[in-house]
Amino acid sequence: MKLLTHEALWQGPETVVALGTFDGVHVGHARLIRKANHLAALYDLQSVVQTFSNHPLEALAPQRVPPMLTTRAEKIATISAYRPDAMVMRPFDREFASRSPEAFVRSLVETLRPRHVVVGFNYTFGERGAGTPQTLCELGPHYGFETHVVDAVLRGTEPVSSSRIRAALSAGRMGEATDMLGRPYSLCGVVVHGKHLGHELGFPTANIAWPQGKAIPPRGVYFARVWMEGLPYLAVLNIGTHPTAPEGPPSMEAHLLDFEGDLYGKHLRAELWRFSRPERRFESLDALKAQIGRDLELTRAFFRERLHG
């Protein structure tokens, strides 16, 4: 997949363009990209995803910016997995936000040369979100493209949305979040030095630096799968209150099952599959050690059923 930082850098042939913020890159967004890929293959065009390197609210209302479901790198990797030919990840700034709907379309046509444009049912664009899918349908014939509006993907009776996913995460409903994302919610970070308490207890843990700005699920213990250097490891992962900054980002520690070795400085990606239990204090280190042993058994049982059952 070719990655561009601005649509003006496109030098390729005519395209099918999927437009959207792609906040979280959930199953609804996946449907858009697959539709664009299908049309590109059908008409011998290039499929291009145009999205943003920042959340639009960073430019429009910074005080209302929600926590991230994906970092920039995660967004690129997730969209890339759906195999569009190219991705334009441009900044959303005041100038871009102030364009009239027709100016937006004119710029799109001059740069990406779309023959087909794919958008979601609730897509808006242009100044104050005045442009809608209907606007694209009306302007398309004049500018030489056909508009395809993709219906909502439902879970229950409601459309999948980034706000629903954030609500599920904040409540610890990891299975629900996974279903809407199309993959487990992930946290990526580098292993840093911690207090070494886990090592003293016989359960060494990787202390992972919290990815700034990411959505925070409830404090507690999770059944997790941790990826390191392309290999997956089952893990017990704890999200806790950082002792030196209780109001700041939480701490994150993972014990990788059946792993021995030095993890310091390694980049890990932790998939949170299930919330197991809330954070709690223990009366003694022996009680904590016994609970960790139970956590390990429960983690093995969970993944034995989920991955091999």
N, C-alpha and C positions, 0 to 999 in steps of 0.2 A: 504494500500500500504506500502510495506517495503521500507525504505529509507537507502541506503548505501552510504558511502563516498568514496568507492574504489571498483572496480570490483573484486579484490582479496578477498573481504569479502563475496562474494557469496558462500553459502553453500547449495543451493537448487538443484533441478533436472535440466534437460536440458531445454533450453529456446528458445524463439523467441525474438531477440534483435532488438529494433528500435534505430538506431544511428543518432546523430545529435547535433548541438549546441542548437537547439530549442530556438533561439533568439526571444523572444516575445511570444512564444507558440501560433502561429497563426493557421488559418484554414488549411494551408498546413501541419503543424506539426500534427494537430489533425488527419488528414487522415493517416499519418504514424502510429500513436499510435493505431488507430482503426484497421488498417491492422494487426498489431502485435497481438492485442487482438483476432482478428478473427482467425488467424493462431494458436495461443496458444489454443484456445477452440477447434479448429478442430483436432489438433494433441495431445491434452492432455499434453501441455507444459506450462511453466510459461512465461508470457510476461514481458519483462524488457526494460525499457527506459534507455539508457546510454547517459548522457549529462555532462555538465560542471558547476561548481560552479562559474566560472568567464568567461568573454568573452575572446576567444582565442587571440584577439589583445592585451590584457593586458600583455601577454607574448611575443608576436611577434612584436608589434609596439604600445607601450603605448600611443604615441602621437595621434594615430588614433582611440582610443577606442570611440565608439559612445555612446550617452546617453542611459540609460537602458529603455527598454519597460516594464520589470518586475524586481523587486528585487529578491533576492534569495528565500525569503519566498513566494513571489507571484508565482514564477516559480514552486516551489514545489506544491503549492496549485492548480495551474491551471492544471499541468500534472496529479496530483492525481485525479482531477475531471473526467478525462478520464478513470480511473480505470485500469491501468496496475497493474500487481501483484507486481512489484518492480521497483525502480528507483535507478540508480547509478549516483550520482552527484559528480564526481571527479574533482580535480583541473586540469586546463590546464596549464602545465608548460613547460619549455624548454626541459626537458627530454622526456616528452610525444610527444612534437612537433617534436623532432629529430628522432623518430622511423621511420624506413623504412616501406612502406606499408605492406610488409610481416611480419615484426616484430609486427606491430600493430595487424594484423589478428591472428598471433600465440598467442599473449597475450590474445586476446579476446576469442579464443577457449579454452585456458588453464584455464580461470577463469569463464566465463559465460556459457561455453559449449553450444553454440547455434546450433540448428538444422536448424533454419531459421534466416536470417538477413534482416531487412527492412530498406531501405534508400531512400532519395529523389533523384530526377533526377539529381540534381546538387551537390550531396554530394561529398566532397573530404576529404582525410585523409592521414596521414603519412607526412614525411618530405617534406616541400614545397608544400603540397597538391597534391603529385604525385599520390596518390591512388584515384580511381574513382569507380563508380558503376561497370564499366566493369572489373576493377581489382578484385573486390569482386566476380563477376560472374566467373572469371577465376580461382581464388584461392579456391572458395567454394567447388568444388568437391574433391579437395585434402584434405581439412580440415574437410569435413563432414557436410557442411551446404549448403542450397539453398539460393540464393539472390533474393529478391523481390524489384524491383525499382518502386517507386510510382511516378506517373506523377504529373506535376505541377497543382495546383489549380489556375484557372484564374479568374481575375476580369477585365472585358473588354477583351483586347487581350493580356494582360501581366500577368505573374505569380505573385501571391501574394508573397511578400518578406518583410523582416524586414525593408529594406531601404525604400520601398514604404510606409510602415506604418509610419515611422519616418517623411517622407516628408508630409504625410497627416496631422499628428499631428502638425507639425511646421507651417502649413498653416491654422490650425483651422478647417480642414475638418473632424470633429469628426464622422460623419455618415460613411464616407469612411473608417476611421480607425476601427470603430466598425465592419464593414462588413468584413474586412480582418482579424481582431483579432478573430472574432467570439464572441465578448463580448465588452462592452464599456471599453475604456481606463480608468484605475483606478490609483488613488494616495492614499497611505496610510500614516497615521501619527498620532501622539499623540497631543491632544488639549493642547495648552500652553496659558499663559496669553498674551493678546494683549493690545491695547490702549483703549478698552471698548467703542469706538465711536458708534458701532452698538447698544449697550445697551442703550446709551443715546438717540439714535434716535428712540428707540422702536422696533428695529430689532436686537436682540442680535445675535452675530455671534461666531462660533467656530474658533479660530485661530489655524490652523493645521500646525505643524512643517513640512517643506518641506522635502520629502524623498530624501536624497542626491544621486545624480547621475542619477535621473530619467529624461526622456525626458520632456522638458518644452513646453507646447502648448502656443499660443499667450496670452499675458496679456489681461484680460477682464472678462466678466461675462458669466457663463455657466449654462445651465439647468443641474442639477445633481441629482443623487440619492446617498444618504449617508447611509452606513450600520454601525450600532453600536450594539454590543452585539447580533448579529444575526437578527436585525430588520432593515427594510429599511425606510428611510425618504426622501421625496422630498426636494430638497434644491436649493437655489440660491447660487452659488459658485463664488467667485471672486479670480482671480489670478492677483496679482499686483506687482509693484516694491517695494521692501522692503525699507522703508524710511532711515534706518540706513546703508544699504549696497546695493546701487542701482545696482552695478555690480555683486552682488552675487545671490544666489537663490532667487526666488520671494517669496512673501508672499501668503498665501492661507487662505481665510476666507469663511465659509459656514454658511448661515442662514437656519436652518432646519425648514421646515414648520410643523405647528401643533405639535411642541415639546416644552415642558417646563421642565426645570431641569438643573442640574449642569453637564457640559460636561468636566470640567478641568481634565486632566489626562486620559481621555478616548481615546481608540484607534479607529479611524474612517477609513473607506474605502470609498472614494468618486469616483463614476463612472461619467465621463464627457460624457453626452449624446449629447449635442448640444452647439456650440458656439453661444451666443446670441448677444453680442455687445462688442466693444473694450473698454478698460479702458479710462476714461475721467475725467477731473476735473469739479467740479460744482461751480457755483458762490456763492451758499449759502447752508447751511445745509437743508433748506426747499426744495430746488431744488433736493438735493441728496435724501432726504426722499421721495419725490414724485416719483423719478425714481426707488427707491427700491420697492415702492409699485407696480409700473408697472412691474418690474422684477418678482415680486411674482405672479402677475396675468398671465403673459406670461408663467411662469414655470408651474403653475397649468394647463393652457390650453394645453401646449405641452404634458404633461404626461397624461392628460385626454384622448387625442387623441391616444397617443402612447401605453398606457397600457390598456386602456379600450375601445378604438374605434374599 
